[in-house]
């Protein structure tokens, strides 16, 4: 595939950082079976495509993904200044890597947030996070305590900006009333359209905050073999294929362009170690769907026309 563009950049909030609209999601990094040098090469290839933002979390890869990235950073320290680093905290998994955890649970205490951020810095072998997210809403979260932890991390220079992931509007507004948040990372795809209609993207647009989108290709469910597809999947696949042919692009690029076209200016996370998948994501940033094409995909997923 010829690459027509590099990923554009966007300031994700009025006082927020500038990120690439395509974000390198590394939650599967441990399953890609790359050597440290292969990880460096992959990062360099992403940079060449204008993909300068990396998404991580403390728990990814059973607490190993950040360290795998850190090995690459140690091998090619010049990359540290070329990327923006995002991580998440707040989930405690039962894992051999964390033998003290007896029950999988959420922990948004100040002590855990600070310790997690510091551990992420050590693991990735970097000095500062550009963005730290609370990974999931915690029923026991104390907004004042979280804000205090955020302030401490910011004042110490360890984290520049803060946000959340998978928060409802009310949860977002609660925490944002205590401390400025620059994004909400949420699931959105042609198969998962709720954020379009439940107010999530409306709030982002009102606050001029760009959402970060995970599972933008439906966790791969958009591209299952025909014999594994249900009726809805077949409708969506047919619509994607038709529009891809019209616009000389891959169905994956069209599915991502459908998200990127939203006026809240979403950032899309990738989830693949194949550089061709990153190329398809970057190509999506240059595709403009007509309104008829955009709503044809919405209708294929919804199984009906708009009212």
Secondary structure, DSSP 8 states (H G I E B T S, - for coil): --------EEE-STTS-EEESEEEE-TTGGGS---HHHHHHHHHHHHHTT--EEE--TTHHHHTHHHHHHHHHHHTGGGGGG-EEEEEE-EE--BTTBTT--S-EE---HHHHHHHHHHHHHHHT-S-EEEEEE-S--TT--HHHHHHHHHHHHHTTSEEEEEEES--HHHHHHHHTTS----EEEE-BTTB-HHHHSSHHHHHHHHT---EEESTTGGGGGG--GGG--HHHHHHHHHHHHHHHHHTS-HHHHHHHHHHTSTT--EEE---S-HHHHHHHHHHTT----HHHHHHHHHHHHTS---
